[in-house]
């Protein structure tokens, strides 16, 4: 694959914001963006995530189990004429997880495990992954599942990055949090890993801009070194970080209802654009996932306690866009290759990958099976 063809593939494959950026179109909150926040209220921890996309986006909620032996798949395998390279990383999942995914099982966008660890991705166009061949590498989608399978704290995730890193394909940065309210952003700038931990994060939120650049802008406002006043009506291009700073840090005053799930959704609603596809909230203390979608705005939920995560159990899935109400755990069905392939094909059509659609579909469909060494 020549370099121009590969560049065009990555641009088309990296969801819709990347297409906008590649064409020189100004990033806009109401066209394509992602938001992740960590809201801590009393002794409770809530993770909120918005997916905003220009096109209707399909997706699955997937319940993964413990005790599954897996191997890595690298993005470089897609470009390799010999296919998947010999496995250099193997792991057995220590924790079950409930995740959300546009590309089916294993190649996920975010989720939380039984230990209360959350990991989620957001597009960030300044991303450039390391080229250090001394590090073990793993596909950026699969890395999220790898982390959820193996770790329970933010510190464990960060320590592991000294050995295992990401090789694409998407220009993403990541938000990580755990049950104790610790958080971190993980970014790759100019080929170097850059991590911000909670004590360096005056605002526990991440969007589609380098965290350092968000902090520079924040310094213009009172309580952060400047004289401007934060409000919910700040003018300018992509003010989501500033709005999040206002709502998260004023929450003791503004969360009058004391319903922290409602308040987390209130923040997410303030942050998302006109093309919001779904909004997800994980209640870490109660081990519950709430979600709504643009075709069904009623909030439904999934309880971790309703599922068996042992090795003998089945992987379960639910279409995130199904129009249901309340506790939807009973509507999950057993995962199979046919379902997985269906959703891979759906999202690749949405992403308009052109001539590469069939090859990408085969890569992700086959890789999802190859990841599993022993069920």
N, C-alpha and C positions, 0 to 999 in steps of 0.2 A: 504494500500500500504506500503510494507516494505521500510526501509530507503535506501537500495541499489537500489531497483527498482525506487524509487523517484529520487535518485541522477542521475541515468542513464537517466531518463526522462528529467530532467532539463538540463543535458548536451546536449542531442539530440535536445531539444526544443529551446535552446538559440542560434539559428542560428549557422552558420558554424564556426565562430571563437572560440566558446566555445568548439566545438568538438576538434579543434586543441589543445587548451590549456589543455583540459582534458587528451589528449593522450601524453602530454609532448612535443608537436611539437612547435618549436619556432614560435612566431607570426611573420608574414611577411606581408608587405604592399601589395604585389601582390597576396595574397591569400584571405584574409578576413579582412576588416577594415572599419571604418567609420570616416568621417571628418566633423566637423562643424566649420565654421568661421563667424565672424562678421566683415564686411568691412564698414568703415565709410569714406565717401568722400564728402567734402564740407558739405552741409546740408542733404545729402542722406544717407540712411542706407540699407545695403544689407546683407542678411543671405545666406550663401552657405552651402550645405550639399552633401556629397558623400556617396553612399552605395556601398561598395565593398564586394562581396560574391563569394565563390567558385562555387556555383551552380546558374543556371539561376533563377532569382527571379521575381515572378509575383507581381503585386500590383495594387491598385486602387488610383485614386485621387478622393476625396469625398468632396462635398459641403454640409456642415451642416447648419442648420437653428437655429434661435433664438426661445425662448419661449417653448422649449421642456422640460417637467418634467422628470428627470432621478433619478436613484438610483445607489449606488455603487455595484460592484461585487469584491469580494476579491479572491486572488489566493488560499487562504485556503478553499474556497468553492469547488474548484476542488477536494480536498482530502476528503471533508466531505461526509459521507454516506447519509446524509440527503439533499445534494444539497445546493442551495443558502441559506445563512443565512438571518435572518430578517434585512431589510435595516436600517442602522444607519445614513446614509448620503443621503440626497435628495437635488437636486438643479434644478433650471430652467435655461436653457442656456440663458445668457444675450447677447452673441455675436455669430454671424455666423462665420464659419471658412472654409478654404480650406486646406485639410490635405492629407497626403500620408500614405498608409497603406498596409501592407502585409496580415493582418488578417481581412480585411473588416471593416465595420462600428463600431465605438466606440473604438475598440481595435487597436489603431493606433500607428504609429512610429514617427510622427512629423507633424507640420503644423503651420499655422499662422491664427489668427482671425482678425475680422474687426477692432479691436483696434490697430493692428500692433504688437501684442504679438506673439512671436515665441517660441515653445518648441520642442526639439528633443532629441532622445535617442541615445546612443552609448554603445556598450558592454564594460564593464570594470570588469575584472575577480576578482579584489580585493573587489568587492562589497559585503557587508553583511548588509542587512536591519535590522532596529531596531526591537527588540522583546518587546518593551514597549506596554503592553496591554492597557495602559491608552489612547493611541492615536487611533483615527479612522483610519482604513486602507482600501486601495483600490488597485486593480490590477494595475501593472506598466504600461500596455498598456492604460487602461482606465484613469489612472491619467493624462496622457497627454491631453486627450479630456476634462476631468474635468477642468483642468487649462484653456484651451482655451475657454471653455464655460463661465467661471466665471470672469476672470481677464484681466486687461489691462496693468499692469506694473510689472516689475521684483520684486519690493518691495512687492507688494501684494501677489505674488506667495510665496516668502520667508516667509512672515508673516503667511500664511496659513499652512505652514509645522509644525507650533507649535501645530496644531490640527489634521491635516490629513496627513498621511504618506503612504508609499508604502510597499506592502508585497510580491513583486516578480511578476512573477516567474524568470524573467531574471536578470542576474547580469549587470545592466545598471547604467550609470550615465547620467546626463541630462544637456543640454545647453539651457539657457533661455535668450531671449533678447526682448526689446520693441522698440516702434517707436522713442523714444528719444535717442537711442543708448546705453542704459544701458544694461548690461549683467550680467550673473551669471552662475557658474557651481554648480550643486547640486549632491553631492556624499554621499554614506553611507559607512563608513569605520569602521570596528569592531563594527557594530551595532549603530554607532553614525552619526548623520547628520553633514556634512561638506560642508559649502557654501563659495565660493569665489565670491565676487562682483567685479564690473569693476575696482574699485580703487586698488584691489589686483590682477588684471589680466593684466600684461604688454603685454600679447599676447591674443587677443580675439579669442581664438580657443580652441577646445577640440577634443581629439581623443580617444584612447583606453587605456590610462594610467592615473593614478591618477594625478590631476593637480599639486599637490605639487611635485611629482616626476619629472614632466616636468620642473618645475621651478628650481629644483636643477641642472638639466642638463644644463639649460639655463645660469646659473651663470658662466659657463666656458667661455662665449663669451663676447666680447667687447660690451659696453653699458649696460651690465647686471652684471658686476662685474668681468669678466674674461678677457683673452687676445686673445682667438681664434677669428677668423673672421667668421661671418655667411656667407654662400653662398648657392646656389641652388644645390651644388654637395657635400654636407657633407656626409662623409662615416660613416657607422655604422648601427645598427639595429633600424629601425623605426625612421627616422629623420624628420617626418612630422611636428612636433611642431616647430622645428628649422627653417625649410623652411617657415612655416607660419609666424614666427617671422620676417624673412627677408623680405618677400613679403608684409605683412600687414604694417609693420612699415616703409618700404621704398616706400610706394605706391605713395607718392607725386612726387618722382623722377622717378619711374618706370612706372606709369600709364600715359604714354605720350598721349595715344589716348583720354583721358578724358571720354571714354565710360566705365562707372563703372560696367555695367553688363558684358561686355567683360572681364574686368580686374578681376572681381570675378570668372568668369569661367577660366581665365588664372591661378589663384591660385588653384582652384579645380583640374584642369588638372595636375598641378604640384604635387598635393598631392595624387591623386588616383593611384591604382595599375592596373595590367593587367586585373583584373576581376571586374572592375567597372560595376555595374548594372544600376545605374542612378546618375545623378548630378542635383541638384535642387538649384535655386536661387530665393529668395523672395526679390523683390524691395519694401521696406516698404513704401516709400513715394508715389510711383505710385500705390501701392496695386495690385501688379502683381506677379504671380508665373511663373517662367521660368523653363523648365526641358528638359533634353534629356536622352536617354537610350542607352544601348549598341547595340540594334538592329536598332536604328534610331537616329543618332547623330545630326541631324538637331535640333536646339533649337526651341521649340514651347512654347506657353505661354497661361495663363489663367488670365483674368482680373476679379477682385472682382466686378467691376461695372456691369458686364454682368449677374450677378445673383441676384435673389430676396431671401433675407435671412429671410424674415418674417415667422411667424408661419404657415401661410396659404400656403407657398411654399412647393415644394417637395425637398427631399434630392436627389442630383444628383451625378452621378459617371461616371468616364472614366477610361478605362484600360490605365495605365501609359505607356504601351509598344505599344500602337496603333501607326502605322506609319502615322503621320499627319504632317502638317506644319502650321506655323504662329499661329494665334489666334484660339485655338481649343475649345473655349467655346460652340460653337453650336453643338459639337459632344457628349456632355454629355447626358446621359439618366437617367431616373428615377431609383432610387435604389429600389431593392426588395429583399426578403429573398433568392430567388433562386440565384441571383447574388452573394449575400454575402456568401452563403454556398459554391458556386463554388470556390471562391477565397480562402476561408479557407481551403478547401480540397486540392487545388493546392499547397499551400505553405507548408502544413503539409507533403505532399508527398515529396517535395523538402528537407524538414528538416529531413526526414527519421526517423520518430518517431515510426516506427515499430508497435508493438501490441497496442500502446497507441493512434495510429492515430484516430481510430473511436471515442474513448472516448474524446479525445481532440477536435475533430471536433464537437461533440455534445455539449461539454461544451461551446465553443466559439460561435457556432451557436445559441444555446438557450440563452446564456448570452447576446448576442447582442440584442435579443428581450426583455429579462427581464430588461435590463438597462432602457428601455423606459417605464415610468409609464403612461405618457399622451403625445400624439403627439401634 
